[in-house]
Each structure stands twice: as C-alpha cells, then as structure tokens.
Amino acid sequence: MDIQQDYNQQCLQRLIWAMNQLGIDVDAKKLVSISELIVQTMTGPWRYFHTPDHIFEVGGSEDAIEVLAALFHDVVYVQVDQSVNFNLTYYLVPFIRQVGEHLWIREAVDIPEDPTFEMVRIIFDMSPGKMLLPLEGQNEFLSALVAAKVLQPFLSQELLAQIVACIEATIPFRTPTQTGLNNSDILYQRLQAIVDKFNLKLTDGELIETVKRSIRMANRDVRSFADPSAARFLDNTWNLIPETNHHLNNPSAYTIGQYRTALQKMEGFMNFLKPEVVFHQFRGYPEDSIYEQLVSRAKRNIAVGRLYLGSKLFTIAFLEALSLRFGRVIPVSTLMGEMPSENFVTVSLIDFLPEIENDYHPEDELESTVLILLEKGRTQHSYYDIKNSPLTTYMVKQMGFAEMQNQRNRAQKFFQQEISSEEFLAGCDPHIKKTVTEGIVKLFDTRKVALLGG
C-alpha cells in the first residue's frame, strides 16, 4: 500500500468512526469520496507540515466533532498550495470570486440564498463583498465552508455549527480586544447569534461545551509550541519553512539569498509572536495550571527560536556578503558544499575550518540550549537542510551570542541596503573573515583538483 492509499484508509476510518459516534448513517461510497477529497488536498506538492498526519493529530481520537473539524481545517491553504485545489472550487465558487491574486466574498446580490453559508459567514464574522486576507482567517473560513457544504447532506445544522466553530478557533495568534475579550469569548457570542437567527436547538450549556471543544482542538493545532523538547519544536519550524519557500525544494540549487529570505521571514514571525496568544482559554478551561504551563513552554520555545534563527541569519548574511564578491545569484551549496546523501560523498566548508581556540561558556540556560541545538542538531534532518549548524556553531564559539546578535542587527542594514556588503564585512570579526574565506578557497581548490582528475 502506497502512502496515498494509506492516508485515504486512515482518513476513511476516522470518518466512519465519527459518523458512528454521532449516530449518522452514511453510504460508505460517499465517505470514500470525502476521504479522497481531503487527502488529495493535504498531500499537495508543497505540503510538508500541513499534511494528513497533522490533521489526524489535531483531531484527537475521543470526540467525533473534533475529528471531523480537524480533517477539514487545513484543506484550503492558499499560501502553501498557491491556489485552491480545483476539486474544492465546486463548493466555493457560488460564494467566492477571484480578482487578480485575491479572493473575495461575492456581493450580497450575487450570493444564492443558503443558510449554511450564512451560518459559516456569521461564525467567522465575514461580510459580503469582503476581500479575504491570509492573516485574517482566509484559509480557515474557506476550509470551514468546504467542510459545511461537504457534510451538509448528512449532518444537522447544529452539528455543522459546532464543526465550523472548531475550525474558526484554529485562526492563530489573535490578541484580545480593547475590552479584554479573547477569541473564545467572541466565538461564544457569535454562536449565540446563530442560535437565535437560525433557531438552532443548542442550549447555552452546549454552546459553552462547543467553545471548550474548539479550544481543545485549537490548542492541539499549535501543540508544538509547548513541546518540552526545543529540538522537536524546531523540527516543526523547519517543516513549515519550505511550505511557503518553494525554491528550497531543490537543495543543490537554492541560492544564499533565497535561504536567507526564508530564515528572515521565520525569524520575523518569531520576533512578532507573543507567547500569550498561542494557546486558548475560556472560562477556566483548561485550568489555570495547565494553561500557564502551556504559555510558559511557548515562551521558552519562542525564545529559543529567536536566538537560534537570529544566529543562523547572521551566518547566512555573512556568506551572502562574501558571495557578492564574485556573483549575485550563488547557490548555498557553492560556498558550503553539497548536502550529504547516501550515494554521494561530499566535502564541505566546515572541513576546512580550524579548531576553535576559545573555551566558550554560554551565559545562561537559553544560550546553552541553543548552542547544543546548533552543535548537535535538531532531532530530524530536513530534505533541504542538515539538522545541525556547524558553521554557526563555529561562529558562536568564536564570537559569543551577544556579538552574534549585534552582527545580526547590522545584517539588517545590509539586507535593507543601508550599508554595502563590504561595509558589513568590515565590521565583522577579522578572525572569522579570515578563516571562513580561506576555508571557501580550500573548498574551491578541492573542486579544481577533482575537475582536473587529480
């Protein structure tokens, strides 16, 4: 059985289980079609993190509504897939139109009368004629609309509302309103509104339980932020990076500038993100001790991510500045060496760097953790990157994290062309400049010898 068939089978089993739990009798062929629809979208060429494995994990195995919501919650991810999967457009085109590169909700006069769409629209607080934006729930809204329309023939409006609410809760990293309401409070209010508007048979207690259910699922969606292992947290980060940086798909060809841009975007996100908005809580659920532990672990992992990415960003900036001495579009492999593989023996830049003479001691636990991650590596190799960072490790041990951060800040001026590449290099550690430059020359020499058949 190939991986696609295996995913189809796993998805089908979850659909069957959820329908049985809800007491819904659905023809098996219908569920097979739904399973294939979901898996096809979740196994697109750019899906590295948002895969079937992710939706199975997010859904858990105890609540049928959570399972169903999770199966659909990422079927639309425009930035990753670069479009909406064609098979999903059947459910979206009556309500959504594309103008240029943007998706819009159709004007009210152009939308067919459809209580299910109207319910989804209200839960997401979307209005006719609105342009959908990636950071304001575009993907979650469209995924929820697909879920509601696909499941509409089998499920009641009450069940659909609860599934849609779970998907709405997965819109990440939202800050409370000026009046102190968080996204869960607001979701509860919107559910109250649709109960009144559509005369749904849901009690207030069931609405509260729906919001708590949505919190369970949404918190699982971002659970890696609370992973006790910073290495596993960074594994997930490294799986996210290529989803929106498709040039990394060819490890031997992506350029220094492309890799730097990918790191820069992720570092910018980490610096923007507040640990307090990662996880959700509603009316004491989850209880304070659990919620505070989630926030505390998120704070630690985000701090690790910031220092780790900032250190690697200076390293690649340094290489980028050096590369501009002989070209504008230079692959990382040109200066660093090819990615190691089972069938190809590689020589890398790190092979030509001298041993560090400094006996460097990290200043605190954070620095110690990041140094270990740089030196020993994350838990997994990525297809586009090795799991450890030997050149960044070399630089940290020579310069220390404080100077690495200082140089990372100088690198920003280089990126923004406020200083030239040579001005940037002039302010870098002379020993680093000398040893890395000489190492690159020696790497080139080995290629020259190999090319001449020596």
C-alpha positions in Angstrom: 0.0 0.0 0.0 1.5 3.4 -1.0 1.4 6.4 1.2 -1.6 8.0 -0.5 -3.7 4.8 -0.1 -2.6 4.6 3.5 -3.7 8.1 4.2 -7.0 7.5 2.4 -7.6 4.5 4.6 -6.8 6.3 7.8 -9.0 9.2 6.8 -11.8 6.9 5.9 -11.6 5.1 9.2 -11.9 8.4 11.1 -14.9 9.5 9.0 -16.6 6.1 9.7 -15.8 6.3 13.4 -17.1 9.9 13.7 -20.3 9.2 11.9 -20.9 6.1 14.0 -20.3 8.1 17.2 -22.8 10.7 16.0 -25.4 8.1 15.0 -25.3 9.2 11.4 -25.9 6.6 8.7 -23.8 7.5 5.6 -23.2 5.4 2.5 -19.7 4.0 2.5 -19.0 5.2 -1.0 -19.8 8.8 0.0 -17.3 8.6 2.8 -14.7 7.2 0.4 -15.2 10.2 -1.9 -14.9 12.6 1.1 -11.7 10.9 2.3 -10.1 11.1 -1.2 -11.1 14.8 -1.4 -9.4 15.6 1.9 -6.3 13.5 1.3 -5.7 14.8 -2.2 -5.6 18.4 -0.9 -3.5 17.6 2.1 -0.8 15.8 0.0 -0.1 18.6 -2.5 3.5 19.1 -3.6 4.3 21.8 -1.1 2.7 20.2 1.9 5.5 19.4 4.4 3.9 20.3 7.8 0.1 20.6 7.0 -0.2 17.0 5.9 -2.7 14.2 6.7 -0.5 13.3 9.7 -1.1 16.8 11.1 -4.9 16.7 10.7 -5.1 13.2 12.3 -3.1 14.5 15.3 -5.1 17.7 15.7 -8.4 15.8 15.7 -7.5 13.5 18.5 -9.4 10.3 19.0 -12.1 11.0 21.6 -14.6 13.5 20.1 -16.4 13.0 16.8 -16.9 16.7 16.2 -13.2 17.5 16.8 -12.2 14.6 14.5 -14.4 15.9 11.7 -13.4 19.5 12.1 -9.7 18.6 12.1 -10.0 16.6 8.9 -11.2 19.7 7.1 -9.5 22.5 9.0 -6.5 22.9 6.6 -7.9 21.7 3.3 -7.6 25.3 2.0 -4.1 26.9 2.5 -3.7 29.3 -0.4 -0.1 30.5 0.6 1.1 26.9 0.6 -0.7 25.4 -2.4 -0.6 28.7 -4.3 -4.2 28.2 -5.2 -7.4 26.5 -4.1 -7.5 22.8 -5.1 -9.7 22.5 -8.1 -11.9 19.9 -6.6 -12.8 22.2 -3.7 -13.9 25.1 -6.0 -17.2 23.3 -6.6 -18.2 24.2 -3.0 -16.7 27.7 -3.0 -17.5 29.3 -6.4 -21.2 30.2 -5.6 -19.9 32.3 -2.7 -16.3 33.3 -3.6 -14.7 35.0 -6.6 -11.2 35.7 -7.5 -10.0 39.2 -8.6 -6.3 39.3 -9.6 -4.4 37.4 -6.9 -7.1 38.0 -4.2 -10.2 36.1 -3.2 -13.4 38.0 -2.3 -16.7 37.1 -0.9 -19.3 37.8 -3.5 -21.6 40.8 -3.2 -24.9 40.0 -1.4 -27.0 40.3 -4.6 -24.8 37.6 -6.2 -24.9 35.1 -3.3 -27.5 32.4 -3.6 -29.8 32.0 -0.6 -28.0 29.4 1.5 -28.5 29.1 5.3 -25.3 27.0 5.7 -23.1 29.7 4.0 -24.8 32.4 6.1 -24.1 30.5 9.3 -20.4 30.0 8.4 -20.2 33.7 7.4 -21.6 34.8 10.8 -19.4 32.5 12.9 -16.3 33.9 11.1 -17.7 37.5 11.1 -17.2 37.8 7.4 -19.4 40.1 5.3 -20.4 40.1 1.6 -18.0 42.0 -0.6 -15.1 41.5 1.8 -11.6 40.7 0.5 -10.2 37.6 2.2 -6.8 38.0 3.8 -4.4 35.2 4.8 -3.7 36.7 8.3 -7.4 37.3 9.0 -8.8 33.8 8.6 -9.0 33.4 4.9 -7.8 29.7 4.9 -9.8 28.8 8.0 -13.0 30.4 6.6 -12.7 28.7 3.2 -11.9 25.3 4.9 -14.9 25.6 7.2 -17.1 26.5 4.2 -15.9 23.4 2.4 -16.5 21.3 5.5 -20.0 22.6 5.9 -21.0 22.1 2.3 -19.4 18.6 2.0 -21.1 17.4 5.3 -24.4 19.3 4.8 -26.2 16.4 3.2 -25.6 14.2 6.3 -25.4 16.4 9.4 -27.8 18.7 11.1 -27.3 22.5 11.2 -26.5 22.1 14.9 -23.6 19.7 14.2 -22.4 21.8 11.3 -22.3 24.8 13.6 -20.1 23.0 16.1 -17.7 21.8 13.5 -17.4 25.2 11.9 -16.8 26.7 15.4 -13.9 24.3 15.9 -12.3 25.4 12.7 -12.8 29.1 13.4 -10.9 28.6 16.7 -7.8 27.5 14.7 -7.2 31.0 13.4 -4.0 31.5 15.2 -2.3 34.2 17.3 -5.1 36.7 17.9 -4.8 39.3 20.5 -7.7 40.2 22.9 -9.9 43.2 22.1 -9.6 46.5 23.8 -12.4 45.5 26.2 -10.5 42.3 27.1 -12.5 39.7 25.2 -10.4 36.9 23.7 -11.3 35.0 20.6 -13.1 32.3 22.5 -15.4 34.9 24.2 -16.1 36.3 20.8 -16.8 32.9 19.3 -19.3 32.2 22.1 -21.1 35.4 21.3 -21.3 34.5 17.6 -22.6 31.1 18.4 -25.4 32.7 20.5 -26.2 34.9 17.5 -26.6 32.0 15.1 -28.7 30.0 17.6 -31.2 32.9 17.6 -31.0 33.6 13.8 -31.4 30.0 12.7 -33.4 28.7 15.6 -30.9 26.1 16.4 -31.6 23.5 19.1 -28.5 24.2 21.1 -28.7 25.1 24.8 -26.4 27.6 26.4 -24.5 24.8 28.1 -24.0 23.1 24.7 -22.6 26.4 23.3 -20.1 26.6 26.2 -19.1 23.0 25.6 -18.7 23.8 21.9 -16.3 26.6 22.7 -14.3 24.3 25.1 -14.2 21.6 22.4 -12.9 24.2 19.9 -10.2 25.1 22.5 -9.1 21.5 22.8 -8.7 21.2 19.0 -7.1 24.6 18.5 -4.6 24.0 21.3 -3.6 20.7 19.7 -3.2 22.6 16.4 -0.3 24.6 17.9 0.9 22.0 20.4 4.5 22.0 19.2 4.9 25.4 20.8 4.5 23.7 24.2 6.8 20.7 23.3 9.2 20.0 26.2 11.9 19.5 23.6 13.1 22.6 21.9 14.7 20.4 19.3 11.3 18.9 18.3 9.8 22.4 18.3 12.5 23.4 15.8 11.8 20.3 13.7 8.3 21.5 13.2 9.6 25.0 12.4 11.9 23.6 9.7 9.0 21.6 8.2 7.0 24.9 8.0 9.7 26.9 6.2 9.6 25.1 2.8 5.7 25.3 2.6 6.0 29.0 1.7 9.5 29.0 0.3 9.2 26.6 -2.6 12.6 27.3 -4.0 14.0 25.2 -1.2 12.7 22.2 -3.0 16.0 21.8 -4.8 18.7 21.6 -2.1 21.6 21.9 -4.5 20.2 24.9 -6.3 18.5 27.3 -3.9 20.6 30.5 -3.5 22.1 32.1 -0.5 19.6 35.0 -0.9 16.6 32.6 -1.1 17.7 30.7 2.0 18.4 34.0 3.9 14.9 35.3 2.9 13.3 32.1 4.2 15.1 32.4 7.6 14.3 36.1 7.7 10.6 35.5 7.3 10.6 32.9 10.1 12.7 35.0 12.4 10.4 38.0 11.8 7.4 35.8 12.7 9.1 34.6 15.9 10.0 38.1 17.0 6.5 39.3 16.3 4.8 36.4 18.1 3.7 36.8 21.8 3.6 33.6 23.8 0.4 34.7 25.5 -1.6 34.5 22.2 -0.5 31.0 21.1 -2.9 29.0 23.3 -6.6 29.5 24.2 -8.5 29.5 27.5 -12.3 30.0 28.1 -14.0 30.3 31.5 -11.2 28.5 33.3 -10.8 25.8 30.7 -8.2 24.5 30.5 -7.5 25.1 34.2 -5.0 27.8 35.1 -2.1 25.5 36.0 -2.3 23.7 32.6 -2.8 26.9 30.7 0.1 28.6 32.5 2.4 25.6 31.7 1.4 25.9 28.0 2.2 29.6 27.9 5.5 29.1 29.8 6.7 26.4 27.4 5.7 28.5 24.5 7.7 31.4 25.9 10.8 29.2 26.2 10.5 27.7 22.8 9.9 31.1 21.1 12.9 32.5 22.9 15.0 29.5 21.7 13.6 30.0 18.1 14.5 33.7 18.1 18.1 33.2 19.2 18.6 30.1 17.0 17.2 31.8 13.9 19.0 35.1 14.6 22.3 33.3 14.9 21.8 31.4 11.7 20.6 34.5 9.9 23.9 36.3 10.7 25.8 33.3 9.4 24.0 33.3 6.1 24.2 37.1 5.8 28.0 36.8 6.2 28.1 34.2 3.4 25.8 36.3 1.2 28.1 39.3 1.6 31.2 37.2 0.7 29.3 35.7 -2.3 28.7 39.2 -3.7 32.4 39.5 -4.4 32.0 37.1 -7.3 28.4 36.8 -8.2 24.8 37.9 -7.4 23.0 34.5 -7.6 25.1 32.0 -5.8 23.7 28.7 -4.5 24.3 27.9 -0.9 26.0 24.6 -2.0 28.6 26.6 -3.8 30.1 28.0 -0.6 29.0 25.4 1.9 29.3 22.2 -0.1 26.6 19.8 -1.3 24.0 18.3 1.0 25.2 14.9 2.2 23.5 11.9 0.7 23.7 8.2 0.8 25.2 7.9 -2.7 27.5 10.9 -2.8 30.5 11.7 -0.6 30.6 15.4 0.0 33.3 17.8 1.1 32.0 20.9 3.0 33.3 24.2 4.1 33.4 23.1 7.7 36.0 20.5 6.8 38.5 23.4 6.2 37.9 25.5 9.3 40.4 25.3 12.2 39.6 24.2 15.7 38.1 26.9 17.9 40.7 28.0 20.5 38.2 29.9 22.6 36.7 27.9 25.6 33.3 29.5 25.1 30.8 29.3 28.0 27.2 30.2 27.4 25.9 33.0 29.6 22.6 31.3 30.7 20.3 28.3 30.1 18.9 29.8 26.9 22.3 30.2 25.3 23.3 26.7 26.5 20.2 25.2 24.9 20.7 27.0 21.6 24.4 26.1 21.4 23.6 22.4 21.8 20.9 22.7 19.1 23.4 24.4 16.8 26.2 21.9 17.5 24.3 18.6 17.9 21.3 19.5 15.8 17.5 19.2 15.8 16.1 15.7 16.0 15.5 15.3 12.3 17.3 16.0 9.1 15.2 18.0 6.6 15.4 17.2 2.9 16.7 20.7 2.2 18.9 21.3 5.2 21.1 19.3 7.7 19.9 19.1 11.2 22.9 20.8 12.8 24.6 24.1 12.1 28.4 23.6 12.2 29.3 27.0 10.7 27.0 28.9 13.0 28.4 26.8 15.9 32.0 27.8 14.9 31.0 31.5 14.8 29.2 31.4 18.2 32.2 29.8 19.9 34.4 32.4 18.4 32.3 35.4 19.0 29.6 34.6 21.6 25.8 35.0 21.3 25.8 38.7 22.2 28.1 39.6 19.4 26.2 37.3 17.0 23.0 39.3 17.9 24.8 42.5 17.4 26.0 41.4 14.0 22.5 40.1 13.1 21.2 43.6 13.7 24.0 45.0 11.5 22.9 42.4 8.9 19.5 44.0 8.8 21.1 47.2 7.5 22.9 45.1 4.8 19.6 43.5 3.8 17.9 46.9 3.5 20.9 48.2 1.5 21.7 50.9 4.1 25.3 49.6 4.1 27.1 47.7 1.4 28.3 44.1 1.6 31.9 45.3 2.1 30.9 47.7 4.8 29.0 44.9 6.5 32.1 42.6 6.3 34.4 45.3 7.5 32.5 45.3 10.8 32.7 41.5 11.3 35.2 39.6 13.4 38.6 39.6 11.5 39.4 36.0 12.5 36.0 34.8 11.2 36.5 36.6 8.0 40.0 35.2 7.5 39.2 31.5 8.4 35.9 31.3 6.6 37.3 33.0 3.4 40.3 30.7 3.5 38.0 27.7 4.0 35.9 28.6 1.0 39.1 28.9 -1.1 40.3 25.4 0.0 36.8 24.0 -0.8 37.1 25.5 -4.3 40.6 24.0 -4.6 39.3 20.5 -3.9 36.8 21.1 -6.8 39.6 22.3 -9.0 41.6 19.1 -8.3 38.6 16.9 -8.8 37.8 18.6 -12.1 41.3 18.2 -13.4 41.1 14.5 -12.4 43.7 14.8 -9.7 
